[in-house]
Amino acid sequence: MGLTRALAYLSLALSLSATANAYWLMGLGDAITKERIDPIVNPGEVSGHTHIVFGGSNFGFSVTTQKLVESECTSVPIAEDKSNYWAPLLYFQWANGSFTSVDGGAVAYYLFPDKPGTTTAFPPDFRMLSGSPRKRTYDPNDYAQQAIDFLCLDFNGQTTKHTSLPPKVCPSGIRSQVNFPSCWDGKNLDSPDHKSHVAFRSGGPDKGDCTDPKYPVSIPRIFLEIYWNTGTFDKVRDQAKNPNQPFVFAYGDETGYGNHADFYNGWESGVLQRAVDGCNCNIYGDPTCCGQEGKNLFTIRKDNHCRITPAIDERTTGTLPKLPGNNPVQPAGKDAQMFRDSVIPALISPVYAYTGNAPTKTGTVVGRPSTVAGGTAPTTVPTSVVPPSPGTTTVDSSPGVVPPATTSPSGNQATTGAPPATTGPSNPVTTGASPATTSPSGNPVTTGGSPATTGPSGNPVTTGAPPATTGPTTGRPITTGVQPSSRPVAVVTPPAQRPPTTTPGIPKPSTTKICRPKKKHPSSYHGKPGRNFFHNHQKRYDFDVDDYYHA
């Protein structure tokens, strides 16, 4: 690197220090599960829509910080972070109304002022939510909606930013982005809507200070990115219900305005406080200098494979006749109504954590599905789960839309038979909430294929799905904290065929165009350094995709 470039980066580093932009980023590894579980919004019961979940293996229908800290494993590369991070799963909607799940992997940022003592770590049992699944319109002046956006990724061209799901082909996939609030009232660990105990900073989701006297405590700002492998569907977009924008979130949102994410604190005591006080040693977010090879503030693991066996006897991935939970797709124009399915699936117990490619044991189905009286959701279910023109749905080798794998007992991946038809419509439901609690006095102290893995020097890279591994299933079962119902439902006959589904991974270019014309970027982006490049003979960092490329 030449002297001029080195001085430029030194100047950038000093300016970042002046504007208090310390942070680290980390790939969240495997999705530990993809199920209808949400211990914040729907504690103790099956939730309304499917989530893709990352973090500690003790995730379940009810959690506490202590329970998460005791997790057998975590998908987070920082060993002391057994928090859970989750967001709605994305699906491709076929012209006949059926859906195929989309694979995804996540990267999480922790951002905070770099002056020690100015940021307070999350206290035990702290939790929060950012975004609202009801949203189907966009208000550019609303900080909560500014916190939600999308990138249409093009690793070899121009990546573009959108406030909704991008209405165009994204050659390298779609990245959904969620900023969490970073000002806290200093008292409540939760609130009835899971958002009122926290607030965004004075200048918006990614700038300003905690100037509101109701929310005086600065907490780490979590910025969650999920890379969706939408490129596997590019060759079959013409068979989608809406070829212009064929993707739908699990709660029935084709706009993306209702995207959201949840966080439940699972950090080991004292570790996060030490990190936000001292982890400011790399302006590009590489946490290596804060790990055991540097400041020793936390432990970085290179192998963070972690999954859990299903807790619900329901298929949520592969190709399905309806969205799990029987959620209707509700278009733009007005806030959506949330519905509850008339059929509650049976549960599976116990739940096991495992670190290999497949579990060595799983739980058993407990009880039978139950029915809920009524049902008014306007869901139209296809008579057979077969996309149009099945002879044209197969795409070539790498990666492609291919039949799903078989798993049991819940069938959380596709089974050799087709998914069952719907058993009834859904009921409207008002989202419940867990009661707010108060923190202790004083100063309280982070599958389908995941493209986020750890590269050289601990830097996250998006190189497709993690390689298959083998490893033991832990012997200690995870308790779910919820009792299933034994009320029966009618048995239905599955359709005879199923359409293809996806394979994980977004391929990265094997080479990088170092000499392409430089792009003009703002001086900051989501509170991170300006979208500039640095490179040497081995690697280059491109802030457009927050990733290291080998040059």
C-alpha positions as CSV (number, residue, x, y, z in Angstrom):
1,M,0.0,0.0,0.0
2,G,1.5,3.4,-1.0
3,L,2.2,6.2,1.4
4,T,-0.6,8.3,0.0
5,R,-3.2,5.5,0.4
6,A,-1.9,4.7,3.9
7,L,-2.2,8.4,5.0
8,A,-5.7,8.4,3.5
9,Y,-6.7,5.4,5.7
10,L,-5.1,6.9,8.7
11,S,-7.1,10.1,8.1
12,L,-10.3,7.9,7.8
13,A,-9.4,6.2,11.1
14,L,-9.0,9.5,12.9
15,S,-12.2,10.8,11.6
16,L,-14.0,7.7,12.7
17,S,-12.5,8.0,16.1
18,A,-13.7,11.6,16.3
19,T,-17.3,10.6,15.3
20,A,-17.3,7.6,17.6
21,N,-17.7,4.7,15.2
22,A,-16.1,1.6,16.9
23,Y,-17.6,-1.7,15.8
24,W,-17.0,-5.3,15.0
25,L,-18.8,-7.6,12.6
26,M,-19.2,-11.4,12.7
27,G,-20.8,-14.1,10.5
28,L,-23.5,-15.9,12.4
29,G,-22.7,-19.3,10.9
30,D,-25.5,-21.9,10.5
31,A,-29.1,-21.1,11.0
32,I,-29.8,-23.2,14.1
33,T,-33.4,-23.8,13.1
34,K,-36.2,-22.5,10.8
35,E,-39.4,-22.9,12.8
36,R,-42.4,-21.0,14.1
37,I,-40.9,-20.2,17.4
38,D,-40.6,-16.6,18.9
39,P,-40.0,-16.5,22.6
40,I,-40.4,-12.7,22.7
41,V,-43.7,-12.2,20.9
42,N,-45.2,-15.6,21.4
43,P,-43.6,-17.1,24.5
44,G,-44.8,-20.7,25.3
45,E,-46.7,-21.3,22.1
46,V,-46.3,-21.9,18.4
47,S,-45.8,-18.4,16.7
48,G,-47.6,-17.1,13.7
49,H,-44.8,-17.3,11.1
50,T,-41.5,-19.1,10.4
51,H,-38.2,-17.5,11.6
52,I,-34.6,-18.2,10.6
53,V,-32.7,-18.3,13.9
54,F,-29.1,-17.8,14.8
55,G,-27.1,-18.1,18.1
56,G,-27.3,-20.2,21.2
57,S,-28.7,-23.8,21.0
58,N,-31.0,-23.3,24.0
59,F,-33.4,-21.3,21.8
60,G,-37.0,-22.4,22.3
61,F,-40.5,-21.4,23.3
62,S,-39.3,-19.7,26.4
63,V,-35.7,-18.5,27.1
64,T,-33.8,-16.6,29.7
65,T,-30.3,-15.2,29.6
66,Q,-29.1,-17.9,32.0
67,K,-30.6,-20.6,29.9
68,L,-29.0,-19.2,26.7
69,V,-25.6,-18.9,28.5
70,E,-25.9,-22.7,29.3
71,S,-26.3,-23.5,25.6
72,E,-24.4,-26.6,24.3
73,C,-23.2,-24.6,21.3
74,T,-23.7,-21.3,19.4
75,S,-23.5,-20.4,15.8
76,V,-21.9,-17.1,16.7
77,P,-18.1,-17.1,16.3
78,I,-17.6,-15.3,19.6
79,A,-17.9,-18.2,22.1
80,E,-19.2,-16.0,24.9
81,D,-22.1,-14.8,22.8
82,K,-25.0,-17.3,23.1
83,S,-27.6,-14.7,22.3
84,N,-30.4,-15.4,19.8
85,Y,-31.0,-13.4,16.7
86,W,-33.9,-14.2,14.5
87,A,-35.9,-12.8,11.5
88,P,-38.7,-14.0,9.2
89,L,-37.9,-16.6,6.6
90,L,-38.1,-15.6,2.9
91,Y,-40.1,-17.6,0.3
92,F,-40.5,-17.7,-3.5
93,Q,-44.2,-17.7,-4.6
94,W,-45.1,-19.7,-7.6
95,A,-47.9,-18.7,-10.0
96,N,-50.2,-21.4,-8.6
97,G,-49.9,-20.0,-5.1
98,S,-47.4,-22.5,-3.6
99,F,-44.2,-21.4,-1.9
100,T,-40.5,-22.5,-1.8
101,S,-38.2,-21.4,1.0
102,V,-35.1,-19.3,0.3
103,D,-31.7,-20.1,1.9
104,G,-30.0,-17.4,3.9
105,G,-27.1,-16.6,6.1
106,A,-26.4,-13.7,8.5
107,V,-23.8,-11.2,9.6
108,A,-24.2,-9.1,12.7
109,Y,-22.5,-5.8,13.6
110,Y,-22.0,-4.4,17.1
111,L,-21.5,-0.6,16.8
112,F,-20.9,1.8,19.7
113,P,-19.0,5.0,20.7
114,D,-15.3,4.2,21.0
115,K,-14.8,6.1,24.3
116,P,-14.8,3.6,27.2
117,G,-17.6,4.0,29.7
118,T,-20.1,5.5,27.3
119,T,-21.9,2.3,26.3
120,T,-23.8,0.0,28.7
121,A,-23.9,-3.7,27.9
122,F,-27.3,-5.4,27.6
123,P,-28.4,-6.6,31.1
124,P,-29.6,-10.2,31.7
125,D,-32.9,-11.0,30.1
126,F,-32.8,-7.9,27.9
127,R,-34.7,-8.4,24.7
128,M,-36.0,-6.2,21.8
129,L,-37.6,-6.1,18.4
130,S,-37.0,-3.8,15.4
131,G,-39.6,-3.4,12.7
132,S,-43.3,-4.4,12.4
133,P,-44.8,-7.3,10.4
134,R,-48.0,-5.3,9.9
135,K,-46.3,-2.6,7.7
136,R,-47.3,-2.5,4.1
137,T,-46.5,1.2,3.4
138,Y,-43.4,3.2,3.8
139,D,-42.9,6.5,5.7
140,P,-39.4,8.0,4.9
141,N,-39.6,10.2,8.1
142,D,-40.2,7.3,10.4
143,Y,-36.9,6.2,12.1
144,A,-38.3,2.7,12.7
145,Q,-38.9,2.3,9.0
146,Q,-35.5,3.9,8.1
147,A,-34.0,1.0,10.1
148,I,-35.3,-1.5,7.6
149,D,-33.8,-1.7,4.0
150,F,-32.5,-4.0,1.4
151,L,-29.5,-4.3,-1.0
152,C,-29.9,-5.8,-4.5
153,L,-26.4,-7.4,-4.7
154,D,-24.3,-7.5,-7.8
155,F,-20.7,-8.5,-7.0
156,N,-19.6,-7.8,-10.5
157,G,-21.7,-4.7,-11.1
158,Q,-23.7,-2.1,-9.3
159,T,-25.2,-2.9,-5.9
160,T,-28.3,-0.8,-5.3
161,K,-30.2,0.1,-2.1
162,H,-34.0,-0.2,-1.7
163,T,-36.6,0.5,1.0
164,S,-38.7,-2.5,-0.2
165,L,-37.8,-5.9,-1.6
166,P,-36.0,-5.0,-4.8
167,P,-38.4,-5.2,-7.8
168,K,-35.7,-6.5,-10.2
169,V,-33.3,-9.4,-10.6
170,C,-30.4,-9.2,-8.1
171,P,-27.5,-11.3,-9.7
172,S,-25.8,-12.0,-6.3
173,G,-28.8,-12.2,-4.1
174,I,-30.8,-9.9,-1.8
175,R,-29.4,-8.6,1.5
176,S,-32.1,-7.6,4.1
177,Q,-30.8,-5.2,6.7
178,V,-32.2,-4.3,10.1
179,N,-30.9,-1.7,12.6
180,F,-31.9,-2.2,16.2
181,P,-32.6,0.8,18.5
182,S,-29.5,1.7,20.6
183,C,-31.0,3.9,23.4
184,W,-32.5,2.3,26.5
185,D,-34.7,3.6,29.3
186,G,-32.3,2.1,31.7
187,K,-35.1,0.3,33.6
188,N,-37.2,-2.2,31.6
189,L,-35.8,-5.4,30.1
190,D,-38.9,-5.6,27.8
191,S,-42.1,-3.7,27.1
192,P,-45.6,-4.7,25.9
193,D,-44.8,-4.1,22.3
194,H,-41.1,-5.2,22.8
195,K,-40.0,-1.8,21.5
196,S,-41.2,0.9,23.8
197,H,-38.3,0.4,26.3
198,V,-35.8,1.4,23.6
199,A,-35.5,4.1,21.1
200,F,-33.4,5.1,18.1
201,R,-30.7,7.8,18.4
202,S,-31.4,11.5,17.9
203,G,-30.4,11.5,14.2
204,G,-32.0,8.2,13.2
205,P,-31.1,4.5,13.4
206,D,-27.4,5.0,12.7
207,K,-26.4,8.5,13.8
208,G,-26.8,10.9,16.7
209,D,-26.9,10.4,20.4
210,C,-29.2,9.3,23.2
211,T,-30.5,12.8,24.0
212,D,-34.1,11.9,24.9
213,P,-34.3,11.9,28.7
214,K,-36.7,9.0,28.6
215,Y,-34.0,6.9,26.9
216,P,-30.7,8.1,28.3
217,V,-28.6,4.9,28.3
218,S,-26.6,4.1,25.2
219,I,-26.5,0.4,24.4
220,P,-24.6,-1.4,21.6
221,R,-26.3,-0.9,18.2
222,I,-27.0,-4.3,16.5
223,F,-27.1,-4.2,12.7
224,L,-28.3,-7.5,11.3
225,E,-27.8,-8.4,7.6
226,I,-29.2,-11.6,6.1
227,Y,-27.9,-12.6,2.7
228,W,-30.7,-14.4,0.8
229,N,-29.8,-16.8,-2.0
230,T,-32.4,-15.5,-4.4
231,G,-30.3,-16.1,-7.5
232,T,-31.2,-19.8,-7.6
233,F,-34.7,-18.7,-8.7
234,D,-33.6,-16.3,-11.5
235,K,-34.2,-18.9,-14.2
236,V,-37.7,-19.6,-13.0
237,R,-38.9,-16.1,-12.3
238,D,-41.3,-16.3,-15.3
239,Q,-43.1,-19.0,-13.4
240,A,-43.6,-16.8,-10.3
241,K,-46.9,-15.3,-9.3
242,N,-45.2,-11.9,-9.7
243,P,-42.1,-12.2,-11.9
244,N,-41.1,-8.6,-11.2
245,Q,-40.8,-9.3,-7.4
246,P,-41.5,-13.0,-6.7
247,F,-40.4,-13.1,-3.0
248,V,-42.6,-13.1,0.1
249,F,-41.7,-13.0,3.8
250,A,-43.1,-15.7,6.0
251,Y,-45.8,-13.5,7.5
252,G,-47.3,-12.8,4.0
253,D,-45.4,-9.7,3.0
254,E,-44.5,-9.1,-0.7
255,T,-43.4,-5.5,0.0
256,G,-40.7,-6.0,2.6
257,Y,-41.9,-3.0,4.6
258,G,-42.9,-5.3,7.4
259,N,-39.5,-6.9,7.7
260,H,-38.3,-7.2,11.3
261,A,-35.8,-8.9,13.6
262,D,-35.6,-10.0,17.3
263,F,-32.8,-10.1,19.8
264,Y,-32.5,-11.9,23.1
265,N,-29.4,-11.3,25.2
266,G,-27.3,-14.4,25.8
267,W,-23.9,-12.8,26.5
268,E,-21.9,-14.3,29.4
269,S,-21.7,-11.9,32.3
270,G,-19.2,-9.1,31.9
271,V,-17.8,-10.0,28.5
272,L,-19.9,-7.6,26.4
273,Q,-19.1,-4.7,28.8
274,R,-15.4,-5.3,28.4
275,A,-15.8,-5.5,24.7
276,V,-17.7,-2.2,24.2
277,D,-15.2,-0.5,26.5
278,G,-12.1,-1.8,24.6
279,C,-12.8,-3.3,21.2
280,N,-11.9,-0.4,19.0
281,C,-8.7,-1.6,17.4
282,N,-9.8,-2.2,13.7
283,I,-11.7,0.3,11.6
284,Y,-12.9,-2.4,9.3
285,G,-14.7,-4.4,12.0
286,D,-12.3,-7.3,12.1
287,P,-12.7,-8.7,15.7
288,T,-9.5,-10.6,15.7
289,C,-7.6,-7.9,17.5
290,C,-10.2,-8.1,20.4
291,G,-10.0,-11.9,20.6
292,Q,-7.5,-14.3,22.2
293,E,-4.8,-13.3,19.7
294,G,-5.1,-9.6,20.6
295,K,-6.8,-7.8,23.6
296,N,-8.3,-11.1,24.8
297,L,-11.7,-9.5,25.4
298,F,-13.5,-12.6,24.1
299,T,-12.8,-15.9,22.4
300,I,-13.1,-16.3,18.6
301,R,-13.9,-19.8,17.4
302,K,-13.2,-20.8,13.8
303,D,-15.7,-23.6,13.8
304,N,-19.1,-22.4,14.9
305,H,-21.4,-25.0,13.5
306,C,-24.4,-25.4,15.7
307,R,-28.0,-26.6,15.0
308,I,-30.9,-27.9,17.0
309,T,-33.4,-30.7,16.1
310,P,-37.0,-29.6,15.4
311,A,-39.4,-28.7,18.2
312,I,-42.5,-28.6,16.0
313,D,-43.9,-31.3,13.8
314,E,-44.3,-29.1,10.8
315,R,-42.5,-28.6,7.5
316,T,-41.4,-25.0,7.0
317,T,-38.8,-25.4,4.2
318,G,-38.8,-26.8,0.8
319,T,-41.9,-26.3,-1.3
320,L,-45.2,-25.9,0.5
321,P,-48.9,-25.4,-0.5
322,K,-49.2,-22.4,1.8
323,L,-47.0,-20.3,4.1
324,P,-46.6,-22.0,7.5
325,G,-49.2,-20.6,9.8
326,N,-51.5,-20.3,6.7
327,N,-50.6,-16.6,6.4
328,P,-52.3,-14.9,3.5
329,V,-50.1,-12.6,1.3
330,Q,-51.4,-9.1,2.0
331,P,-50.4,-6.4,-0.5
332,A,-49.2,-2.8,-0.2
333,G,-51.6,0.0,0.7
334,K,-52.6,-0.4,4.3
335,D,-51.4,-2.2,7.5
336,A,-51.8,-5.9,7.4
337,Q,-53.9,-8.0,9.8
338,M,-52.1,-10.8,11.6
339,F,-53.8,-14.2,11.5
340,R,-53.6,-17.4,13.5
341,D,-53.9,-20.8,11.7
342,S,-56.9,-22.9,12.7
343,V,-54.5,-25.9,13.1
344,I,-51.8,-25.9,15.7
345,P,-49.2,-28.6,14.9
346,A,-48.0,-31.2,17.4
347,L,-44.7,-30.6,19.2
348,I,-41.5,-32.7,19.3
349,S,-39.6,-33.5,22.5
350,P,-36.9,-33.5,23.5
351,V,-34.9,-31.1,21.4
352,Y,-31.2,-31.8,20.9
353,A,-28.2,-29.6,19.9
354,Y,-25.7,-30.9,17.4
355,T,-22.6,-29.6,15.8
356,G,-22.3,-31.9,12.8
357,N,-24.0,-32.0,9.5
358,A,-26.9,-34.2,10.8
359,P,-28.2,-35.2,14.3
360,T,-27.6,-38.6,15.7
361,K,-30.9,-38.6,17.5
362,T,-34.1,-36.6,17.5
363,G,-37.1,-36.2,19.7
364,T,-40.5,-37.8,19.2
365,V,-43.8,-36.3,18.3
366,V,-45.8,-35.6,21.5
367,G,-49.6,-35.6,21.2
368,R,-51.5,-34.7,18.1
369,P,-52.2,-31.4,16.2
370,S,-55.0,-29.4,17.7
371,T,-57.7,-27.3,16.0
372,V,-58.9,-23.8,16.8
373,A,-62.5,-22.9,16.3
374,G,-63.4,-20.4,13.5
375,G,-61.0,-19.2,10.8
376,T,-61.3,-16.2,8.5
377,A,-58.0,-15.8,6.7
378,P,-58.5,-15.3,3.0
379,T,-55.8,-17.8,2.0
380,T,-56.2,-19.5,-1.4
381,V,-54.5,-22.9,-1.3
382,P,-53.4,-24.6,-4.6
383,T,-55.1,-27.9,-5.3
384,S,-51.7,-29.4,-6.0
385,V,-48.3,-28.2,-5.1
386,V,-46.8,-28.1,-8.6
387,P,-45.4,-25.0,-10.2
388,P,-46.4,-24.1,-13.8
389,S,-44.4,-25.8,-16.6
390,P,-42.6,-28.3,-14.4
391,G,-40.5,-29.4,-17.4
392,T,-38.7,-26.0,-17.3
393,T,-38.1,-25.6,-13.6
394,T,-34.8,-27.5,-13.5
395,V,-31.8,-25.3,-13.8
396,D,-28.2,-26.3,-14.3
397,S,-25.6,-27.3,-11.9
398,S,-24.4,-24.7,-9.5
399,P,-26.4,-23.7,-7.6
400,G,-29.8,-24.6,-8.8
401,V,-33.4,-25.2,-7.9
402,V,-33.4,-28.9,-7.0
403,P,-35.7,-31.2,-5.0
404,P,-35.3,-30.8,-1.3
405,A,-33.6,-33.3,1.0
406,T,-35.5,-35.7,3.2
407,T,-35.4,-35.4,7.0
408,S,-37.4,-36.7,9.9
409,P,-39.4,-36.8,12.1
410,S,-40.8,-33.3,11.6
411,G,-40.0,-33.0,7.9
412,N,-38.4,-29.6,8.4
413,Q,-36.8,-30.2,5.1
414,A,-38.8,-31.6,2.2
415,T,-39.9,-35.2,2.5
416,T,-40.2,-37.8,-0.2
417,G,-43.9,-37.1,-0.4
418,A,-45.4,-33.7,-1.2
419,P,-46.4,-31.3,1.6
420,P,-49.9,-31.8,3.1
421,A,-52.7,-29.7,1.9
422,T,-54.1,-27.0,4.2
423,T,-56.7,-28.1,6.8
424,G,-58.4,-24.8,7.3
425,P,-58.2,-21.1,7.2
426,S,-56.6,-18.9,9.8
427,N,-58.1,-16.8,12.7
428,P,-57.2,-13.1,13.2
429,V,-55.0,-12.7,16.2
430,T,-53.8,-9.9,18.4
431,T,-50.1,-10.2,19.2
432,G,-49.5,-10.9,22.8
433,A,-46.7,-9.6,24.9
434,S,-44.6,-10.7,27.8
435,P,-44.7,-8.3,30.8
436,A,-42.0,-5.7,31.3
437,T,-39.5,-6.3,34.0
438,T,-37.0,-4.2,35.7
439,S,-33.2,-4.5,35.6
440,P,-31.1,-4.6,38.7
441,S,-29.8,-1.3,40.0
442,G,-26.4,-0.1,39.0
443,N,-24.5,-0.5,35.8
444,P,-25.6,-3.7,34.1
445,V,-23.1,-5.7,32.6
446,T,-24.2,-13.2,19.4
447,T,-29.8,-24.8,8.3
448,G,-29.8,-24.3,5.4
449,G,-26.6,-23.0,4.0
450,S,-25.2,-19.9,5.5
451,P,-23.0,-17.7,3.3
452,A,-21.4,-16.1,6.3
453,T,-18.2,-17.9,7.4
454,T,-14.9,-16.8,8.8
455,G,-12.1,-15.9,6.5
456,P,-8.5,-15.0,6.9
457,S,-7.8,-13.2,10.2
458,G,-11.3,-13.9,11.4
459,N,-13.0,-11.7,8.8
460,P,-16.5,-12.8,7.7
461,V,-16.8,-13.8,4.1
462,T,-19.8,-14.9,2.1
463,T,-18.5,-17.9,0.2
464,G,-21.6,-20.1,0.0
465,A,-22.7,-22.8,2.3
466,P,-20.4,-24.2,5.0
467,P,-18.8,-27.5,4.2
468,A,-20.5,-30.6,5.5
469,T,-19.1,-31.7,8.9
470,T,-19.7,-34.5,11.2
471,G,-20.0,-34.3,14.9
472,P,-21.8,-35.7,17.9
473,T,-25.3,-34.7,19.0
474,T,-25.1,-33.5,22.5
475,G,-26.6,-35.8,25.1
476,R,-28.4,-33.2,27.1
477,P,-31.9,-32.5,25.6
478,I,-33.2,-28.9,25.4
479,T,-36.5,-28.4,27.1
480,T,-39.1,-26.4,25.3
481,G,-41.1,-25.2,28.3
482,V,-44.5,-25.7,26.5
483,Q,-47.0,-28.6,26.7
484,P,-48.7,-29.8,23.5
485,S,-52.4,-30.2,23.0
486,S,-53.8,-33.6,22.2
487,R,-56.9,-32.5,20.4
488,P,-57.2,-34.3,17.0
489,V,-57.6,-32.9,13.5
490,A,-58.7,-34.4,10.3
491,V,-56.2,-36.4,8.3
492,V,-55.6,-35.0,4.8
493,T,-54.2,-36.6,1.7
494,P,-51.0,-35.0,0.3
495,P,-50.8,-34.1,-3.3
496,A,-48.9,-36.4,-5.6
497,Q,-46.0,-34.1,-6.7
498,R,-43.9,-31.3,-5.5
499,P,-41.9,-28.6,-7.3
500,P,-38.2,-28.2,-6.8
501,T,-36.5,-26.2,-4.1
502,T,-33.2,-24.5,-3.5
503,T,-29.7,-25.4,-2.6
504,P,-27.7,-23.2,-0.3
505,G,-24.9,-20.8,-1.1
506,I,-24.4,-17.7,-3.2
507,P,-21.3,-18.1,-5.4
508,K,-18.7,-15.4,-5.2
509,P,-16.6,-14.3,-8.1
510,S,-13.3,-16.2,-8.2
511,T,-11.5,-13.0,-9.2
512,T,-12.0,-9.3,-8.4
513,K,-11.7,-6.4,-10.8
514,I,-9.2,-4.3,-9.0
515,C,-8.8,-1.8,-11.7
516,R,-12.5,-1.1,-12.4
517,P,-13.5,2.6,-12.1
518,K,-13.9,3.8,-8.5
519,K,-17.4,4.3,-7.3
520,K,-18.4,7.5,-5.4
521,H,-19.8,6.7,-2.0
522,P,-21.0,8.7,1.0
523,S,-18.6,9.3,3.9
524,S,-20.5,6.9,6.1
525,Y,-23.1,4.1,5.7
526,H,-25.2,2.8,8.5
527,G,-22.7,4.5,10.8
528,K,-19.8,2.4,9.3
529,P,-16.8,3.7,7.4
530,G,-17.4,5.2,3.9
531,R,-17.8,2.6,1.1
532,N,-14.1,2.6,0.3
533,F,-11.8,-0.2,-0.7
534,F,-8.5,-1.3,0.7
535,H,-6.4,-4.1,-0.8
536,N,-3.0,-5.7,-0.8
537,H,-1.7,-8.6,-2.9
538,Q,-3.8,-11.1,-0.9
539,K,-7.2,-9.6,-0.2
540,R,-9.4,-6.6,-0.7
541,Y,-12.3,-5.4,1.4
542,D,-15.3,-4.0,-0.4
543,F,-17.8,-2.2,1.9
544,D,-20.5,-2.5,-0.8
545,V,-20.9,-6.1,0.3
546,D,-19.0,-6.0,3.6
547,D,-16.7,-8.8,2.6
548,Y,-13.2,-9.7,1.9
549,Y,-12.4,-10.8,-1.7
550,H,-9.2,-12.6,-2.6
551,A,-7.5,-10.6,-5.4
